[in-house]
Amino acid sequence: MMQSYKRILIIFLGTILNTAVFAANLPFTPVFSLTVGDAMAQPGTTQTITDTGPYTYNYIPNSSTDSQTRILGGAFIGVALPFAGVSPWSVQTGLAYYQIAPFTASGDLQQGYGPSSYDNYSYHYHISSQQLVEETKLLGDGYGRYHPYFLVDVGAAFNNVNDYQAVTSQTSADISPLYSGHHNTAFSYGAGLGLDVDVINHLRAGFGYRLADLGTANSGTGSKTYGSYYVGAFPYNLKQSHLYVQTIVAQLSYLL
């Protein structure tokens, strides 16, 4: 975990330093942008946990066949400057922040010593995500008021997994573990393309597509309770190594 924080800190310090160096040596324009759009993902993954016995827990998410769409909002602050001093290309580089409305991972849980003795549960939990990234956009400026672009970003994702619940209609089912919430700080990166259009002087509107890897989205470890009574710890967690998100966005940018 400490190594992740160090890597993220280095990235952000490098962003500030690179932006300052570019701005000091080339003519630049401050840029402020607001973003809104739809984010699509498949939260949760198939997972089997084997406890003593062996007693198994098979988690089968609905997202293996169904994706979810949530609203996304974001903001960018940075600078626009010529690309290596060569026309008709320009670069916008700086810091971007994105937040996505929570996804719901849900599915079916089969637990027991084998298929003939499985108890069946339905489960769900929430994943909320934010990103703070260095974002660089390469724009083509040789098309009048139209500016096609390609962008890349790298930085940190903050994925919170919480509100796990499991229910069953079987009155004689074994106790199923409940998982605690967990905050994941993960390395994140993305890439996309789109089109910006000059609306009036200093103001641009645009739309684009972006694919991002938000990294890990793991729950905390579990525990077993019977009513209000604590039964014991369950030293496992639900894991998702990569939360991939596709976004379709609209953006409004102001260039000073």
MIVOBA-157502 format. One record per residue (C-alpha): residue in one letter; x, y, z. Coordinates in Angstrom, 2 decimals. Example, Ala and Ser with C-alpha at 12.3 -4.5 7.8 and 13.67 -1.06 7.14 Angstrom:
(A; (12.30; -4.50; 7.80))
(S; (13.67; -1.06; 7.14))
//
This chain:
(M; (0.00; 0.00; 0.00))
(M; (2.82; 2.42; 0.86))
(Q; (4.46; 1.74; -2.51))
(S; (1.18; 2.66; -4.25))
(Y; (1.03; 5.99; -2.42))
(K; (4.64; 6.74; -3.31))
(R; (4.08; 5.97; -6.97))
(I; (0.97; 8.16; -7.09))
(L; (2.77; 11.02; -5.34))
(I; (5.64; 10.82; -7.85))
(I; (3.16; 10.96; -10.74))
(F; (1.44; 14.08; -9.41))
(L; (4.67; 15.86; -8.57))
(G; (5.89; 15.02; -12.06))
(T; (2.68; 16.47; -13.52))
(I; (3.17; 19.78; -11.74))
(L; (6.86; 19.94; -12.65))
(N; (6.31; 19.05; -16.31))
(T; (3.50; 21.57; -16.68))
(A; (5.62; 24.29; -15.09))
(V; (8.59; 23.51; -17.37))
(F; (6.46; 23.51; -20.52))
(A; (4.70; 26.70; -19.53))
(A; (8.00; 28.43; -18.76))
(N; (9.49; 27.65; -22.18))
(L; (6.49; 27.91; -24.52))
(P; (3.55; 30.30; -24.90))
(F; (0.67; 28.80; -22.99))
(T; (-3.02; 29.35; -22.25))
(P; (-4.73; 28.29; -18.99))
(V; (-7.60; 25.84; -19.55))
(F; (-10.57; 24.96; -17.33))
(S; (-13.01; 22.19; -18.28))
(L; (-16.17; 20.59; -16.90))
(T; (-17.21; 17.08; -17.95))
(V; (-20.44; 15.07; -17.71))
(G; (-21.34; 11.75; -19.24))
(D; (-22.19; 8.08; -18.86))
(A; (-19.83; 5.47; -17.38))
(M; (-20.33; 1.79; -18.22))
(A; (-18.80; -1.13; -16.29))
(Q; (-19.29; -4.75; -15.23))
(P; (-18.79; -4.68; -11.43))
(G; (-17.88; -7.86; -9.60))
(T; (-16.16; -11.05; -10.79))
(T; (-16.75; -14.77; -10.46))
(Q; (-14.94; -16.05; -7.38))
(T; (-14.73; -19.28; -5.39))
(I; (-13.61; -19.22; -1.76))
(T; (-12.68; -22.54; -0.16))
(D; (-12.84; -22.72; 3.62))
(T; (-12.13; -25.66; 5.93))
(G; (-14.05; -28.82; 5.22))
(P; (-13.67; -28.14; 2.33))
(Y; (-16.68; -25.80; 2.39))
(T; (-16.94; -23.63; -0.71))
(Y; (-18.52; -20.27; -1.50))
(N; (-19.21; -19.66; -5.21))
(Y; (-19.94; -16.04; -6.10))
(I; (-21.52; -15.67; -9.55))
(P; (-22.10; -11.99; -10.47))
(N; (-24.89; -10.80; -12.72))
(S; (-22.33; -8.47; -14.33))
(S; (-20.80; -11.47; -16.13))
(T; (-23.58; -10.93; -18.67))
(D; (-24.94; -7.44; -17.86))
(S; (-23.15; -4.09; -17.77))
(Q; (-24.29; -1.06; -15.78))
(T; (-24.40; 2.61; -16.74))
(R; (-23.90; 5.40; -14.20))
(I; (-23.54; 9.18; -14.46))
(L; (-20.03; 10.64; -14.38))
(G; (-18.89; 14.16; -13.57))
(G; (-15.45; 15.72; -13.69))
(A; (-13.24; 18.79; -13.94))
(F; (-9.86; 19.62; -15.49))
(I; (-7.35; 22.40; -14.87))
(G; (-4.20; 22.80; -16.92))
(V; (-2.57; 24.60; -19.81))
(A; (-2.75; 24.55; -23.61))
(L; (0.47; 25.01; -25.55))
(P; (2.00; 24.19; -28.97))
(F; (3.05; 20.59; -29.46))
(A; (6.87; 20.70; -29.62))
(G; (6.49; 24.08; -31.28))
(V; (5.01; 22.42; -34.38))
(S; (1.77; 23.62; -36.01))
(P; (-1.03; 22.52; -36.53))
(W; (-0.92; 20.49; -33.31))
(S; (-1.41; 21.60; -29.72))
(V; (-1.39; 19.95; -26.29))
(Q; (-3.55; 20.38; -23.22))
(T; (-2.01; 18.92; -20.07))
(G; (-2.90; 19.14; -16.39))
(L; (-4.87; 17.50; -13.59))
(A; (-8.31; 15.95; -14.01))
(Y; (-10.77; 14.68; -11.40))
(Y; (-13.64; 12.28; -12.15))
(Q; (-16.37; 10.85; -9.95))
(I; (-18.82; 8.10; -10.87))
(A; (-22.15; 7.35; -9.20))
(P; (-21.94; 4.01; -7.34))
(F; (-22.13; 0.74; -9.24))
(T; (-23.98; -2.21; -7.70))
(A; (-22.31; -5.60; -7.87))
(S; (-24.92; -8.34; -7.42))
(G; (-25.34; -12.02; -8.11))
(D; (-25.94; -15.49; -6.75))
(L; (-24.00; -17.24; -3.99))
(Q; (-23.86; -21.03; -3.73))
(Q; (-22.31; -22.28; -0.50))
(G; (-21.85; -25.75; 0.92))
(Y; (-19.87; -28.98; 0.71))
(G; (-21.04; -29.74; -2.84))
(P; (-23.77; -29.12; -5.42))
(S; (-26.18; -31.54; -3.73))
(S; (-26.02; -29.62; -0.44))
(Y; (-25.65; -26.01; -1.63))
(D; (-27.52; -23.23; 0.11))
(N; (-28.47; -20.42; -2.27))
(Y; (-28.18; -16.72; -1.49))
(S; (-28.56; -13.50; -3.44))
(Y; (-25.94; -10.87; -2.65))
(H; (-25.10; -7.30; -3.57))
(Y; (-22.69; -4.52; -2.63))
(H; (-21.75; -1.05; -3.88))
(I; (-18.61; 0.27; -5.56))
(S; (-18.05; 4.04; -5.66))
(S; (-15.07; 5.40; -7.60))
(Q; (-13.13; 8.62; -7.99))
(Q; (-10.06; 9.35; -10.12))
(L; (-7.31; 11.97; -9.87))
(V; (-5.08; 11.76; -12.94))
(E; (-2.56; 13.58; -15.06))
(E; (-4.36; 14.03; -18.36))
(T; (-2.75; 15.00; -21.66))
(K; (-4.76; 15.74; -24.78))
(L; (-3.21; 16.03; -28.26))
(L; (-5.39; 18.18; -30.55))
(G; (-5.35; 18.70; -34.29))
(D; (-5.71; 22.44; -34.98))
(G; (-5.64; 22.39; -38.77))
(Y; (-9.40; 21.98; -39.29))
(G; (-10.80; 25.43; -38.61))
(R; (-13.08; 25.43; -35.60))
(Y; (-12.88; 21.64; -35.25))
(H; (-10.21; 20.00; -33.08))
(P; (-10.08; 16.17; -33.15))
(Y; (-8.09; 14.84; -30.22))
(F; (-6.49; 11.81; -28.61))
(L; (-5.92; 11.71; -24.86))
(V; (-4.07; 9.60; -22.29))
(D; (-4.12; 9.80; -18.51))
(V; (-2.36; 8.19; -15.58))
(G; (-2.79; 8.58; -11.84))
(A; (-4.85; 7.22; -8.94))
(A; (-8.29; 5.68; -8.49))
(F; (-10.08; 5.59; -5.14))
(N; (-12.55; 2.68; -5.06))
(N; (-14.80; 2.22; -2.04))
(V; (-16.53; -1.14; -1.63))
(N; (-19.28; -1.19; 1.00))
(D; (-22.84; -2.16; 1.99))
(Y; (-22.50; -5.90; 1.38))
(Q; (-25.71; -7.86; 1.98))
(A; (-26.78; -11.46; 1.36))
(V; (-30.31; -12.89; 1.66))
(T; (-31.89; -16.31; 1.22))
(S; (-35.39; -17.75; 1.24))
(Q; (-34.14; -21.06; 2.69))
(T; (-35.08; -21.26; 6.38))
(S; (-32.44; -23.91; 7.18))
(A; (-29.52; -22.32; 5.29))
(D; (-26.08; -22.12; 6.90))
(I; (-24.83; -18.72; 8.05))
(S; (-23.29; -16.76; 5.19))
(P; (-20.37; -14.36; 5.80))
(L; (-20.81; -10.60; 5.71))
(Y; (-17.94; -8.48; 4.35))
(S; (-16.76; -5.17; 5.78))
(G; (-16.25; -2.08; 3.67))
(H; (-12.84; -1.32; 2.22))
(H; (-11.13; 1.69; 0.63))
(N; (-8.85; 0.80; -2.29))
(T; (-6.23; 3.24; -3.60))
(A; (-5.07; 1.91; -6.96))
(F; (-2.92; 2.83; -9.93))
(S; (-5.17; 3.99; -12.79))
(Y; (-4.73; 4.78; -16.46))
(G; (-6.87; 5.49; -19.50))
(A; (-7.02; 6.56; -23.13))
(G; (-9.63; 8.08; -25.40))
(L; (-10.49; 10.19; -28.42))
(G; (-13.02; 12.80; -29.38))
(L; (-13.75; 16.15; -30.98))
(D; (-13.68; 19.71; -29.58))
(V; (-15.47; 22.54; -31.40))
(D; (-14.96; 26.31; -31.01))
(V; (-18.29; 27.80; -29.91))
(I; (-17.32; 31.41; -29.29))
(N; (-14.06; 33.12; -28.48))
(H; (-12.32; 31.28; -25.57))
(L; (-15.10; 28.65; -25.30))
(R; (-15.10; 25.09; -26.69))
(A; (-17.62; 22.27; -26.50))
(G; (-16.72; 18.67; -27.16))
(F; (-17.61; 15.02; -26.89))
(G; (-15.51; 11.89; -26.64))
(Y; (-14.98; 8.29; -25.67))
(R; (-12.60; 7.05; -22.95))
(L; (-11.59; 3.64; -21.62))
(A; (-10.03; 3.51; -18.15))
(D; (-8.73; 0.86; -15.78))
(L; (-9.60; 1.90; -12.22))
(G; (-7.58; -0.91; -10.66))
(T; (-8.64; -3.03; -7.69))
(A; (-12.07; -2.96; -6.07))
(N; (-11.87; -5.40; -3.14))
(S; (-14.09; -5.73; -0.10))
(G; (-12.82; -5.99; 3.44))
(T; (-12.57; -9.34; 5.21))
(G; (-15.68; -11.13; 6.38))
(S; (-17.31; -12.21; 9.60))
(K; (-20.19; -14.48; 10.58))
(T; (-23.03; -13.42; 12.80))
(Y; (-26.25; -15.08; 13.92))
(G; (-28.76; -12.33; 14.52))
(S; (-26.92; -9.91; 16.79))
(Y; (-24.42; -12.55; 17.97))
(Y; (-20.89; -12.66; 16.61))
(V; (-19.95; -16.17; 15.53))
(G; (-16.42; -15.71; 14.21))
(A; (-14.07; -14.15; 11.69))
(F; (-14.03; -15.10; 8.02))
(P; (-10.49; -14.26; 6.78))
(Y; (-11.35; -13.84; 3.09))
(N; (-12.61; -11.02; 0.89))
(L; (-14.32; -10.45; -2.44))
(K; (-11.81; -9.40; -5.09))
(Q; (-11.86; -7.56; -8.39))
(S; (-8.36; -7.00; -9.79))
(H; (-9.41; -4.57; -12.54))
(L; (-12.48; -2.37; -12.75))
(Y; (-12.67; -1.31; -16.42))
(V; (-14.91; 1.65; -17.22))
(Q; (-15.98; 2.97; -20.61))
(T; (-17.25; 6.54; -20.73))
(I; (-19.10; 8.68; -23.25))
(V; (-18.69; 12.31; -22.25))
(A; (-19.60; 15.87; -23.15))
(Q; (-17.17; 18.62; -22.15))
(L; (-17.16; 22.40; -21.93))
(S; (-13.74; 24.11; -21.89))
(Y; (-12.75; 27.71; -21.26))
(L; (-9.39; 28.89; -22.55))
(L; (-8.22; 32.17; -21.00))
//
